[in-house]
Amino acid sequence: MTLAAQFRIEYLQYLDVDGRQLRDDLPAAARDLARVKELFKRMLFVRAFDTKAIALQRTGKLGTYASCLGHEATHVGIGASMLPEDVFAPSYREYGAQFMRGVRPRDVLLYWGGDERGNDYEIPRHDFAWCVPISTQCLHAAGAALAFKLRGEKRVAVSACGDGGSSKTDFYAALNSAGAYQLPLVMCVINNGWAISVPRSAQTGAQTLAQKGLAGGLHCLQVDGNDLLAVLEAMRIATERARNGEGGSVLEFVTYRLSDHTTADDARRYRGEAEVKAAWQREPLLRLRAWLAAQGQWSEEEENAWTAECNAHVDEEVNAYLNTPVQPVEAMFDYLYADPPPELLAQRAAALALEGRA
C-alpha cells in the first residue's frame, strides 16, 4: 500500500524537574528575565490564593471550590500570552489565566460562593464566564473565532479544557470547525492526569491528546505544562499562527492535579500516595524557582517578602468578598426572563412570603 499521509507530534520542554536547562535554544521569552520573574511571582500569588480559598471552603465561607494546585505554570502562561482584545473561554479552574486577564480574586470567590455576580467581571468584559459543563466552552470559543474571521479582526479565541474534556463531542466539533474554516482558535488541553476519578490511561486510546487535533487539520503540539518557558513558547507559536491567518491549534499541556478534583472530592479513594508524592517533585514552582535563582534573579529573602505581600493581597480580596452585600432572594427570579412566565412569578411571590416580605 502507498502512504496516504503521515504525522508526528512534537514535545516541547526547556527545563527539567530540577530547573536545569535541557536545551541551549531557549525561547525569546526566557531572555526577558524581568518578565519571567514577574510571571513566577504571579504563580506564587495564585498558589497563595488557592490555599486561602480552600481554607474558606473548609470553614463554611465558600461553596464547593475547584483547586488549581499544580497548574500554575500552564494557567499563568496561557493568560500571559494573550492580548487584551483576545477572548478566553475557561472551564472552572484557570484562575491564573484569568488573573492575568484582569479578573479579580474577589470575583472568583463570589462565583464559588454562589453569587453569579462573580461572572460579571469588570475586566475583561468580552471573556466568557466559567463553564462547569464539560467542554461546551470550546464551541463558544470557536464561535468567537469565526466572528473574528468574518470581521477581519486579528484577534484570537483561546479555550481551556481538561484531559477528560478532550473526549467530549463539543471538543471535536470545535476543532473540526476550526480546521474547516481556518479559524484563529487555540484549544488548550490541560492534561492533569485525571478526569475526576478516571485516569488518563482509561480515557482514550490516543498516544497523546494533542494528536486529536490532527483529525481537524490543526497544528498540534504536546508541551511540558510544568515548564513556564515551554508554555510561553507554545502559546506564542499558536497565537501568532492564528493571528496571521494560518489556522488553529491544539496544545496539550502535561501537568498534574496535585489537589482533589474539587473540595467535594477525596482523591485518596482512587489514586495512590506514591503517585502524588512523585508529582510533587515535578511541580512548576520548584523548577522555575531553581532556574531563576541560577540566573541570579531570585532569592529566599525575595520570596519571603513576596509571600507576605501575596497573603496581604489575598486577605484584602477575601474581605471584599465577605463584605459584599448578599443579593435579595428575588434576584434569582428577576434576571432569568425579560417577561417572566406566571409560574416563575408565583415562585417569586412564595419565596418573598417565606421571608415575610410578601
C-alpha positions, -999 to 999 in steps of 0.1 A, spaced: 0 0 0 11 36 -6 13 61 22 -17 84 22 -5 108 50 20 108 78 21 129 110 41 134 142 36 151 175 65 170 189 71 175 227 83 209 239 103 213 271 132 235 282 136 230 319 139 197 337 124 190 371 154 205 389 153 237 369 183 228 347 182 238 310 178 209 287 184 229 256 206 258 245 180 273 222 159 289 249 129 309 236 129 346 233 107 348 264 135 334 285 158 363 276 134 387 293 143 377 328 124 406 344 92 393 328 98 357 337 104 368 373 72 387 373 53 357 360 69 335 387 56 360 412 21 356 397 24 319 400 32 323 437 2 346 441 -21 320 425 -9 294 450 -14 317 479 -50 324 467 -57 288 461 -46 279 496 -68 306 511 -98 296 490 -97 260 502 -94 272 538 -125 294 533 -144 264 519 -134 242 548 -146 268 573 -180 272 556 -173 306 540 -172 293 504 -191 267 484 -175 238 465 -142 250 451 -120 236 423 -84 239 432 -57 248 407 -28 234 427 0 223 403 -14 241 373 2 275 379 27 275 350 2 264 325 -25 288 336 -3 319 341 15 311 308 -18 309 288 -30 342 302 3 360 298 4 350 261 -29 366 252 -36 402 241 -63 422 259 -86 421 228 -84 383 225 -111 362 241 -107 335 267 -132 307 273 -122 290 305 -135 259 322 -137 262 360 -101 263 375 -80 285 352 -77 313 378 -40 321 369 -50 328 333 -80 349 344 -59 369 369 -35 377 341 -65 388 320 -77 412 348 -103 391 366 -102 399 404 -97 372 430 -129 385 447 -148 376 415 -136 340 418 -147 339 454 -181 354 446 -187 328 420 -178 298 442 -197 315 470 -228 311 449 -231 347 437 -234 349 399 -221 385 400 -187 369 402 -191 361 365 -197 397 357 -160 407 358 -151 443 352 -121 432 331 -122 416 305 -158 422 296 -156 401 264 -142 369 280 -166 341 287 -179 331 321 -168 300 340 -181 268 324 -189 238 345 -205 218 317 -175 199 302 -160 214 270 -190 233 259 -168 264 262 -147 250 233 -177 256 210 -182 291 224 -145 299 216 -149 285 181 -179 308 176 -159 338 187 -130 328 164 -155 326 135 -167 361 143 -131 374 143 -125 359 109 -157 372 94 -150 407 107 -114 406 95 -101 412 131 -67 400 142 -79 385 174 -76 350 188 -100 329 208 -85 306 234 -103 278 251 -92 256 280 -105 221 289 -91 191 308 -79 157 295 -114 143 301 -129 172 283 -109 163 251 -131 132 248 -163 152 245 -182 157 213 -181 195 219 -143 194 218 -143 175 185 -170 198 169 -150 229 178 -117 216 164 -134 204 133 -149 238 128 -115 254 134 -99 233 107 -127 235 82 -130 273 84 -93 281 92 -103 298 125 -80 317 148 -87 293 177 -62 279 202 -75 249 221 -56 243 253 -60 208 267 -47 208 303 -38 172 309 -36 169 346 -38 131 346 -73 127 360 -109 134 349 -122 134 385 -116 97 393 -109 85 357 -72 82 349 -58 94 316 -50 58 307 -87 49 307 -100 79 288 -87 74 253 -65 51 232 -47 80 217 -9 82 224 -12 119 230 -42 142 235 -26 168 212 -29 144 182 -67 147 184 -63 180 165 -48 162 135 -82 149 125 -93 185 120 -61 196 103 -49 217 131 -14 225 144 -7 201 173 19 202 200 24 184 233 40 207 260 55 202 295 28 222 313 50 225 344 77 244 324 66 280 321 91 287 293 77 259 272 41 271 279 50 306 268 67 294 236 39 270 226 14 298 231 35 322 211 36 299 182 -1 291 183 -13 327 188 10 340 160 -3 314 136 -38 322 145 -33 360 142 -16 356 108 -45 336 93 -27 302 95 -54 285 114 -60 269 148 -40 247 172 -45 220 198 -19 223 226 -17 196 252 -2 209 284 10 179 305 8 188 342 -7 171 373 -37 178 396 -20 179 430 -53 185 448 -86 168 449 -108 174 418 -128 198 439 -133 202 477 -163 178 473 -138 151 462 -114 128 481 -87 117 456 -73 92 481 -101 69 472 -88 63 437 -51 72 434 -21 62 453 1 82 476 33 73 457 19 88 425 10 121 441 44 122 460 62 118 427 41 145 411 52 170 438 88 165 426 77 178 392 56 207 402 61 240 384 72 263 412 102 241 421 118 242 387 112 278 379 124 289 413 156 270 408 162 283 373 156 319 383 180 315 413 206 302 390 202 333 368 207 355 399 171 366 397 155 351 429 164 346 465 148 332 496 146 367 511 127 379 480 103 350 482 96 356 519 88 393 512 67 385 482 48 358 500 39 383 527 26 407 500 6 379 484 -11 369 517 -19 405 524 -34 410 489 -54 378 492 -67 389 526 -79 421 510 -98 402 483 -113 378 508 -126 407 529 -140 423 498 -158 391 491 -171 385 526 -183 422 529 -202 421 496 -239 425 504 -259 394 498 -284 397 470 -321 396 480 -339 363 474 -359 377 444 -326 382 425 -327 345 415 -360 352 397 -355 387 384 -327 381 359 -340 350 340 -366 364 317 -375 398 303 -411 388 307 -413 361 335 -439 334 330 -467 332 356 -453 301 373 -420 318 379 -438 349 393 -457 326 416 -425 310 429 -410 345 434 -440 355 455 -438 323 475 -401 330 483 -409 365 494 -437 352 516 -413 328 533 -392 358 543 -422 377 554 -418 403 527 -448 394 505 
